Amino acid sequence: MLHDSRSRSPSRLPRQLIVAASVLWLLLTLFGPMLTQSPSYHAFADQRAFGALPHAMDVLSNLGFLVAGVAGLWALHRTRFVAIAPTARCMVAVFFVGLIGCFAGSSYYHWAPDNAALVWDRLAMCVPFAGILGLAVQQTCDDDAAAWLAAIAMLVAAVSSTLIWQHGGNMLPWAVAQGGGMLALIALAFLPSRKGGLHVHLGVVIGFYALAKVFELADAQVFGMSGELFSGHSVKHLLAAAAAWPLLSALGKLRVNAATAFWPNKGTMPVSNKLRC
């Protein structure tokens, strides 16, 4: 029996775009120009120590990732009796676990900044990148397989980019993976959420990330303008951690709405009968 190809195109298109983006990343990795890291990359503005803790503000500001990650996992746990698509639940878990990893990786790096420690910082960043991209695809496209494909593709590209830079010094694959992932999020932010999706405000996530990058680039300028109270890089950590707020908000609203809707029935909330991550 013949099927109308137009009825299948909406679900196939996200997968095709993900494959195309992955191929583009691979081509740029293999044939793109060499992009080297600045020799002064590790020279952060705030070099102050606090007792035995070197680079204290850049280390301590990573606590924002730990707080956001733990709060997110707790919020997700509190929705265990609320029907959330299993794929969305898994992507949210990956994102928040990744934030805890960022706390560990970035703290380790800023304790004694060098290329060897930076590898762990970037590897940790790969996990929340994969989680948020997979979640964005899941909540806008009626295709859970595409969400998994996007998350896995981002994870593979980001990890590979880190290892390529570690062994060859080429920053281009990392820049393309990070920038390409952000462009994908921006595009997905303009699409309506699918019915029953988590409804995370992707625009707010993007806004916090963009602000974090601005403060990262203005590290020394912010340090000087603040009277050497704090640096741009320390603020960057806090803003990047704040990008978790839209996910926390979405989980909270989902739980409240479910409780309100089912309050007449003695507060019973719907339970998903599907496997959870």
Contacts in CASP RR format, 6 or more apart in sequence:
PFRMAT RR
TARGET T0000
AUTHOR 0000-0000-0000
METHOD contacts of the structure
MODEL  1
MLHDSRSRSPSRLPRQLIVAASVLWLLLTLFGPMLTQSPSYHAFADQRAF
GALPHAMDVLSNLGFLVAGVAGLWALHRTRFVAIAPTARCMVAVFFVGLI
GCFAGSSYYHWAPDNAALVWDRLAMCVPFAGILGLAVQQTCDDDAAAWLA
AIAMLVAAVSSTLIWQHGGNMLPWAVAQGGGMLALIALAFLPSRKGGLHV
HLGVVIGFYALAKVFELADAQVFGMSGELFSGHSVKHLLAAAAAWPLLSA
LGKLRVNAATAFWPNKGTMPVSNKLRC
10 141 0 8 1.000
10 142 0 8 1.000
10 143 0 8 1.000
11 141 0 8 1.000
11 142 0 8 1.000
11 143 0 8 1.000
11 146 0 8 1.000
14 137 0 8 1.000
14 141 0 8 1.000
14 143 0 8 1.000
14 146 0 8 1.000
14 149 0 8 1.000
14 150 0 8 1.000
15 143 0 8 1.000
15 145 0 8 1.000
15 146 0 8 1.000
15 149 0 8 1.000
18 137 0 8 1.000
18 146 0 8 1.000
18 149 0 8 1.000
18 150 0 8 1.000
18 153 0 8 1.000
19 149 0 8 1.000
21 153 0 8 1.000
21 180 0 8 1.000
21 184 0 8 1.000
22 153 0 8 1.000
22 157 0 8 1.000
24 176 0 8 1.000
25 157 0 8 1.000
25 173 0 8 1.000
25 176 0 8 1.000
25 177 0 8 1.000
25 180 0 8 1.000
28 172 0 8 1.000
28 173 0 8 1.000
28 176 0 8 1.000
29 160 0 8 1.000
29 161 0 8 1.000
29 164 0 8 1.000
29 172 0 8 1.000
29 173 0 8 1.000
29 176 0 8 1.000
32 172 0 8 1.000
33 172 0 8 1.000
34 169 0 8 1.000
34 170 0 8 1.000
34 172 0 8 1.000
35 170 0 8 1.000
35 171 0 8 1.000
35 172 0 8 1.000
35 175 0 8 1.000
36 169 0 8 1.000
36 170 0 8 1.000
36 171 0 8 1.000
37 115 0 8 1.000
37 165 0 8 1.000
37 169 0 8 1.000
37 171 0 8 1.000
41 118 0 8 1.000
42 113 0 8 1.000
42 114 0 8 1.000
42 115 0 8 1.000
42 118 0 8 1.000
44 55 0 8 1.000
44 58 0 8 1.000
44 110 0 8 1.000
44 113 0 8 1.000
44 219 0 8 1.000
44 231 0 8 1.000
44 233 0 8 1.000
45 219 0 8 1.000
45 220 0 8 1.000
45 222 0 8 1.000
45 223 0 8 1.000
45 224 0 8 1.000
45 231 0 8 1.000
45 232 0 8 1.000
45 233 0 8 1.000
46 55 0 8 1.000
46 57 0 8 1.000
46 58 0 8 1.000
46 223 0 8 1.000
46 228 0 8 1.000
46 230 0 8 1.000
46 231 0 8 1.000
46 233 0 8 1.000
46 234 0 8 1.000
47 55 0 8 1.000
48 55 0 8 1.000
48 56 0 8 1.000
48 57 0 8 1.000
49 55 0 8 1.000
49 56 0 8 1.000
50 56 0 8 1.000
50 60 0 8 1.000
53 59 0 8 1.000
53 60 0 8 1.000
53 111 0 8 1.000
54 111 0 8 1.000
54 112 0 8 1.000
55 110 0 8 1.000
55 111 0 8 1.000
55 113 0 8 1.000
57 230 0 8 1.000
57 231 0 8 1.000
57 234 0 8 1.000
58 110 0 8 1.000
58 231 0 8 1.000
58 233 0 8 1.000
58 234 0 8 1.000
58 237 0 8 1.000
59 107 0 8 1.000
59 110 0 8 1.000
59 111 0 8 1.000
61 233 0 8 1.000
61 234 0 8 1.000
61 235 0 8 1.000
61 237 0 8 1.000
61 238 0 8 1.000
62 102 0 8 1.000
62 103 0 8 1.000
62 105 0 8 1.000
62 106 0 8 1.000
62 107 0 8 1.000
62 110 0 8 1.000
62 237 0 8 1.000
63 103 0 8 1.000
64 103 0 8 1.000
64 237 0 8 1.000
64 238 0 8 1.000
64 241 0 8 1.000
65 99 0 8 1.000
65 100 0 8 1.000
65 101 0 8 1.000
65 102 0 8 1.000
65 103 0 8 1.000
65 106 0 8 1.000
65 237 0 8 1.000
65 240 0 8 1.000
65 241 0 8 1.000
66 99 0 8 1.000
66 100 0 8 1.000
66 103 0 8 1.000
67 241 0 8 1.000
68 96 0 8 1.000
68 99 0 8 1.000
68 241 0 8 1.000
68 242 0 8 1.000
68 244 0 8 1.000
68 245 0 8 1.000
68 248 0 8 1.000
69 96 0 8 1.000
69 97 0 8 1.000
69 98 0 8 1.000
69 99 0 8 1.000
69 100 0 8 1.000
69 103 0 8 1.000
69 244 0 8 1.000
70 96 0 8 1.000
70 100 0 8 1.000
71 244 0 8 1.000
71 248 0 8 1.000
72 92 0 8 1.000
72 96 0 8 1.000
72 244 0 8 1.000
72 247 0 8 1.000
72 248 0 8 1.000
72 251 0 8 1.000
73 93 0 8 1.000
73 96 0 8 1.000
73 97 0 8 1.000
73 100 0 8 1.000
75 248 0 8 1.000
75 251 0 8 1.000
75 252 0 8 1.000
75 255 0 8 1.000
76 89 0 8 1.000
76 92 0 8 1.000
76 93 0 8 1.000
76 96 0 8 1.000
76 251 0 8 1.000
78 251 0 8 1.000
78 252 0 8 1.000
78 255 0 8 1.000
79 251 0 8 1.000
79 252 0 8 1.000
79 254 0 8 1.000
79 255 0 8 1.000
80 276 0 8 1.000
81 258 0 8 1.000
81 269 0 8 1.000
81 270 0 8 1.000
81 271 0 8 1.000
82 254 0 8 1.000
82 255 0 8 1.000
82 258 0 8 1.000
82 269 0 8 1.000
82 270 0 8 1.000
82 271 0 8 1.000
82 272 0 8 1.000
83 258 0 8 1.000
83 270 0 8 1.000
83 271 0 8 1.000
83 272 0 8 1.000
84 198 0 8 1.000
84 254 0 8 1.000
84 272 0 8 1.000
85 138 0 8 1.000
85 144 0 8 1.000
85 196 0 8 1.000
85 197 0 8 1.000
85 198 0 8 1.000
85 272 0 8 1.000
85 274 0 8 1.000
86 272 0 8 1.000
86 274 0 8 1.000
86 275 0 8 1.000
86 276 0 8 1.000
86 277 0 8 1.000
87 138 0 8 1.000
87 144 0 8 1.000
87 147 0 8 1.000
87 148 0 8 1.000
88 135 0 8 1.000
88 138 0 8 1.000
88 139 0 8 1.000
88 197 0 8 1.000
88 198 0 8 1.000
89 276 0 8 1.000
89 277 0 8 1.000
90 276 0 8 1.000
90 277 0 8 1.000
91 131 0 8 1.000
91 132 0 8 1.000
91 134 0 8 1.000
91 135 0 8 1.000
91 138 0 8 1.000
91 147 0 8 1.000
91 151 0 8 1.000
92 131 0 8 1.000
92 135 0 8 1.000
92 198 0 8 1.000
92 247 0 8 1.000
92 251 0 8 1.000
93 277 0 8 1.000
94 127 0 8 1.000
94 128 0 8 1.000
94 130 0 8 1.000
94 131 0 8 1.000
94 151 0 8 1.000
95 127 0 8 1.000
95 128 0 8 1.000
95 131 0 8 1.000
95 132 0 8 1.000
95 135 0 8 1.000
95 244 0 8 1.000
95 247 0 8 1.000
96 128 0 8 1.000
96 244 0 8 1.000
96 247 0 8 1.000
97 127 0 8 1.000
98 124 0 8 1.000
98 127 0 8 1.000
98 128 0 8 1.000
98 131 0 8 1.000
99 128 0 8 1.000
99 241 0 8 1.000
99 244 0 8 1.000
101 124 0 8 1.000
101 127 0 8 1.000
102 121 0 8 1.000
102 124 0 8 1.000
102 125 0 8 1.000
102 127 0 8 1.000
102 128 0 8 1.000
102 240 0 8 1.000
104 120 0 8 1.000
104 124 0 8 1.000
105 120 0 8 1.000
105 121 0 8 1.000
105 123 0 8 1.000
105 124 0 8 1.000
106 121 0 8 1.000
106 124 0 8 1.000
106 237 0 8 1.000
108 117 0 8 1.000
108 120 0 8 1.000
108 121 0 8 1.000
109 117 0 8 1.000
109 118 0 8 1.000
109 120 0 8 1.000
109 121 0 8 1.000
111 117 0 8 1.000
115 166 0 8 1.000
119 162 0 8 1.000
119 166 0 8 1.000
122 158 0 8 1.000
122 162 0 8 1.000
122 165 0 8 1.000
122 174 0 8 1.000
123 159 0 8 1.000
123 162 0 8 1.000
125 158 0 8 1.000
126 154 0 8 1.000
126 155 0 8 1.000
126 158 0 8 1.000
126 159 0 8 1.000
126 162 0 8 1.000
127 155 0 8 1.000
129 154 0 8 1.000
129 155 0 8 1.000
129 158 0 8 1.000
129 177 0 8 1.000
129 178 0 8 1.000
129 181 0 8 1.000
130 151 0 8 1.000
130 152 0 8 1.000
130 154 0 8 1.000
130 155 0 8 1.000
130 158 0 8 1.000
131 151 0 8 1.000
131 154 0 8 1.000
132 185 0 8 1.000
132 205 0 8 1.000
133 150 0 8 1.000
133 151 0 8 1.000
133 154 0 8 1.000
133 181 0 8 1.000
133 184 0 8 1.000
133 185 0 8 1.000
134 147 0 8 1.000
134 148 0 8 1.000
134 150 0 8 1.000
134 151 0 8 1.000
134 154 0 8 1.000
135 147 0 8 1.000
135 198 0 8 1.000
135 200 0 8 1.000
135 247 0 8 1.000
136 150 0 8 1.000
136 184 0 8 1.000
136 185 0 8 1.000
136 188 0 8 1.000
136 189 0 8 1.000
136 200 0 8 1.000
136 202 0 8 1.000
137 143 0 8 1.000
137 146 0 8 1.000
137 147 0 8 1.000
137 150 0 8 1.000
137 151 0 8 1.000
137 188 0 8 1.000
138 144 0 8 1.000
138 147 0 8 1.000
138 194 0 8 1.000
138 197 0 8 1.000
138 198 0 8 1.000
139 193 0 8 1.000
139 194 0 8 1.000
139 197 0 8 1.000
139 198 0 8 1.000
139 199 0 8 1.000
139 200 0 8 1.000
140 188 0 8 1.000
140 191 0 8 1.000
140 192 0 8 1.000
140 193 0 8 1.000
140 194 0 8 1.000
141 147 0 8 1.000
141 191 0 8 1.000
141 194 0 8 1.000
142 194 0 8 1.000
150 184 0 8 1.000
154 177 0 8 1.000
154 181 0 8 1.000
157 173 0 8 1.000
157 177 0 8 1.000
158 174 0 8 1.000
158 177 0 8 1.000
158 178 0 8 1.000
160 173 0 8 1.000
161 173 0 8 1.000
161 174 0 8 1.000
161 176 0 8 1.000
161 177 0 8 1.000
162 174 0 8 1.000
164 170 0 8 1.000
164 173 0 8 1.000
164 174 0 8 1.000
165 171 0 8 1.000
165 173 0 8 1.000
165 174 0 8 1.000
182 206 0 8 1.000
182 209 0 8 1.000
185 202 0 8 1.000
185 205 0 8 1.000
185 206 0 8 1.000
186 203 0 8 1.000
186 206 0 8 1.000
188 202 0 8 1.000
189 202 0 8 1.000
189 203 0 8 1.000
189 206 0 8 1.000
193 199 0 8 1.000
198 247 0 8 1.000
198 250 0 8 1.000
198 251 0 8 1.000
198 254 0 8 1.000
199 250 0 8 1.000
199 253 0 8 1.000
199 254 0 8 1.000
200 246 0 8 1.000
200 247 0 8 1.000
200 250 0 8 1.000
201 246 0 8 1.000
201 249 0 8 1.000
201 250 0 8 1.000
202 246 0 8 1.000
203 246 0 8 1.000
204 243 0 8 1.000
204 245 0 8 1.000
204 246 0 8 1.000
205 243 0 8 1.000
205 246 0 8 1.000
205 247 0 8 1.000
207 243 0 8 1.000
208 239 0 8 1.000
208 240 0 8 1.000
208 242 0 8 1.000
208 243 0 8 1.000
208 245 0 8 1.000
209 239 0 8 1.000
209 240 0 8 1.000
209 243 0 8 1.000
211 239 0 8 1.000
212 235 0 8 1.000
212 236 0 8 1.000
212 237 0 8 1.000
212 239 0 8 1.000
212 240 0 8 1.000
212 243 0 8 1.000
213 236 0 8 1.000
215 222 0 8 1.000
215 232 0 8 1.000
215 233 0 8 1.000
215 235 0 8 1.000
215 236 0 8 1.000
215 239 0 8 1.000
216 232 0 8 1.000
216 233 0 8 1.000
216 236 0 8 1.000
218 232 0 8 1.000
219 231 0 8 1.000
219 232 0 8 1.000
219 233 0 8 1.000
219 236 0 8 1.000
220 231 0 8 1.000
221 232 0 8 1.000
222 230 0 8 1.000
222 231 0 8 1.000
222 232 0 8 1.000
222 235 0 8 1.000
223 230 0 8 1.000
223 231 0 8 1.000
223 232 0 8 1.000
258 269 0 8 1.000
258 270 0 8 1.000
259 267 0 8 1.000
259 269 0 8 1.000
262 268 0 8 1.000
262 269 0 8 1.000
262 270 0 8 1.000
END
